[in-house]
Amino acid sequence: MPKGTATLAPSSHLLVIAVAWLAGAVGLVISGAITAAPFLVPVAVASTIAAGIVAYRRGGALRVHVDRVDLRWPVLLHMIRAPIGALILFDMSRGVIPELFGRRAGPGDIAVGVLAVIAAMALPARSPTRRVVVTVWCVFGIADLALAFSTAQYLLFVVRDPRLALVGQLPYALLPLFVVPIMILTHLLVLSRLRAP
């Protein structure tokens, strides 16, 4: 399969996995487990990302479905980060979330979400320039997520800012439990497919 090319939208198999994942995350929040044991958040994030990487590298039916997806779909999925970033900045302005987190997470998410359109336009990446554009976008997107997530953990476990308690409440709890892992895994998928012969 040529680099960065495919013909299909995400299959029903992948959508079922995503829905089940979302339902599990919501159930975890509703159960109160995250509020009672916030350390479950970084554990869940690391576990789901690791599980996704292992499942992809093992091959099989899941990888076949994933590798048939047109890369523009996972790239354009990141457009959702623009309104998420705007919400973070809005809540920062109201004092709902710490300023440090808002300044580090909001603008980056907005930028990655907007630039996802340009990255998608560069696909299929049939030239070195197009591959560089998509690769730089992916690296920037991963770095933004890493900065936002590490800042949240610092504020939650070191500073113990009470405003970070919202990480155990909907809808914010879905950011680390659902959105962040999917964003990381789709970035890694795009990078992997760009390197494929």
C-alpha positions in Angstrom: 0.0 0.0 0.0 1.5 3.4 -0.9 2.5 5.7 1.8 -0.3 7.6 3.5 -2.9 6.2 1.1 -6.1 4.1 1.6 -9.6 4.2 0.4 -11.8 3.6 3.4 -13.4 5.5 6.2 -13.0 3.9 9.7 -14.7 0.5 9.7 -17.5 -0.6 11.9 -15.0 -2.7 13.9 -13.0 0.4 14.9 -16.2 2.4 15.7 -17.4 -0.4 18.0 -14.0 -0.4 19.8 -14.2 3.4 20.2 -17.8 3.3 21.5 -16.9 0.5 24.0 -13.9 2.5 25.1 -16.0 5.6 25.6 -18.6 3.7 27.5 -15.9 2.2 29.8 -14.5 5.7 30.5 -17.9 7.1 31.3 -18.6 4.1 33.6 -15.3 4.6 35.4 -16.2 8.3 36.0 -19.8 7.6 37.1 -18.6 4.9 39.5 -16.6 7.6 41.4 -13.4 5.6 41.0 -11.5 8.5 39.5 -12.5 10.9 42.3 -11.6 8.4 44.9 -8.3 7.4 43.3 -7.1 10.0 40.8 -3.9 8.1 40.2 -6.0 5.8 38.0 -6.0 8.6 35.4 -2.3 8.3 34.4 -2.5 4.6 34.8 -5.4 4.4 32.5 -3.8 6.7 29.9 -0.5 4.8 29.9 -2.3 1.4 29.8 -4.6 2.3 26.9 -1.9 3.8 24.8 0.4 0.8 25.5 -2.4 -1.6 24.7 -3.1 0.2 21.4 0.5 0.1 20.3 0.9 -3.6 21.2 -2.3 -4.5 19.4 -1.2 -2.7 16.3 2.3 -4.2 16.3 1.0 -7.7 16.8 -0.8 -7.4 13.5 -3.9 -9.5 12.8 -7.4 -8.3 11.9 -7.2 -5.1 13.9 -4.1 -3.9 12.1 -5.7 -4.9 8.7 -8.7 -2.7 9.5 -6.5 0.2 10.8 -4.1 0.1 7.9 -7.0 0.3 5.4 -8.3 3.6 6.8 -7.6 6.7 4.8 -5.1 8.7 6.9 -7.1 11.9 6.3 -9.8 10.5 8.7 -7.6 10.2 11.8 -5.9 13.5 11.0 -9.2 15.4 10.6 -10.3 13.8 13.9 -7.9 16.2 15.6 -10.0 19.2 14.6 -12.0 18.5 17.8 -9.0 19.8 19.7 -9.7 23.4 18.5 -13.0 23.7 20.4 -11.6 21.7 23.3 -8.7 24.3 23.5 -11.2 27.1 23.3 -13.2 25.6 26.2 -10.1 25.3 28.3 -9.2 28.9 27.8 -12.8 29.9 28.5 -12.8 28.0 31.8 -9.4 29.4 32.6 -10.8 32.9 32.3 -13.5 32.0 34.7 -11.1 30.6 37.2 -12.6 27.1 36.8 -9.2 25.6 35.9 -5.7 26.7 36.9 -4.1 29.4 34.7 -0.9 27.3 34.3 -2.9 24.4 32.7 -5.0 26.7 30.6 -2.0 28.6 29.1 -0.2 25.4 28.4 -3.1 23.3 27.1 -5.5 25.7 25.4 -3.5 27.5 22.7 -1.7 24.3 21.6 -4.9 22.4 21.2 -6.4 25.2 19.1 -3.3 25.3 16.9 -3.2 21.5 16.4 -6.9 21.4 15.6 -6.7 24.2 13.1 -3.5 22.9 11.5 -5.1 19.4 11.1 -6.9 20.8 8.0 -3.5 21.6 6.4 -2.1 18.2 7.4 -5.0 16.4 5.9 -4.6 18.4 2.7 -1.0 17.2 2.5 -2.2 13.6 2.3 -1.6 11.3 0.6 2.0 12.2 1.3 3.5 11.4 -2.1 6.3 13.9 -1.8 9.1 14.6 0.8 7.6 18.0 1.4 4.2 16.7 2.2 5.6 14.0 4.5 7.6 16.7 6.4 4.4 18.8 6.8 2.4 15.9 8.2 5.3 14.7 10.4 5.9 18.1 11.9 2.2 18.4 12.7 2.2 15.0 14.4 5.3 15.8 16.5 3.8 19.2 17.5 0.5 17.5 18.3 2.2 14.8 20.5 4.3 17.4 22.3 1.3 19.6 23.0 -0.5 16.6 24.5 2.5 15.6 26.6 2.9 19.2 27.9 -0.8 19.5 28.8 -1.0 16.0 30.4 2.2 16.4 32.4 1.1 19.9 33.6 -2.2 18.4 34.8 -0.4 15.7 36.7 1.9 18.3 38.3 -1.0 20.4 39.4 -3.0 17.4 40.7 -0.3 15.5 42.6 2.4 18.0 43.4 0.6 21.4 43.8 -2.7 19.6 44.7 -4.8 22.4 43.2 -8.4 21.6 44.2 -9.6 22.9 40.8 -8.1 19.8 39.2 -10.7 17.7 41.0 -12.8 18.2 37.8 -10.6 15.5 36.2 -12.9 13.1 38.0 -16.0 14.7 36.6 -17.7 14.7 33.3 -17.0 16.0 30.7 -13.4 16.9 31.7 -12.6 13.3 32.8 -13.1 12.2 29.2 -10.1 14.2 28.1 -7.4 12.0 29.7 -9.5 8.8 29.7 -10.7 8.9 26.1 -9.5 11.9 24.0 -5.8 12.0 24.9 -5.1 8.3 24.2 -7.0 8.4 20.9 -5.2 11.5 19.8 -1.8 10.0 20.8 -2.5 6.7 19.0 -3.8 8.4 15.8 -0.6 10.5 15.7 1.5 7.4 16.1 -0.6 5.7 13.4 0.0 8.5 11.0 3.8 8.5 11.7 4.0 4.7 11.3 2.1 4.8 8.0 4.3 7.6 6.7 7.3 5.4 7.3 5.8 2.3 5.6 7.3 1.3 2.3 
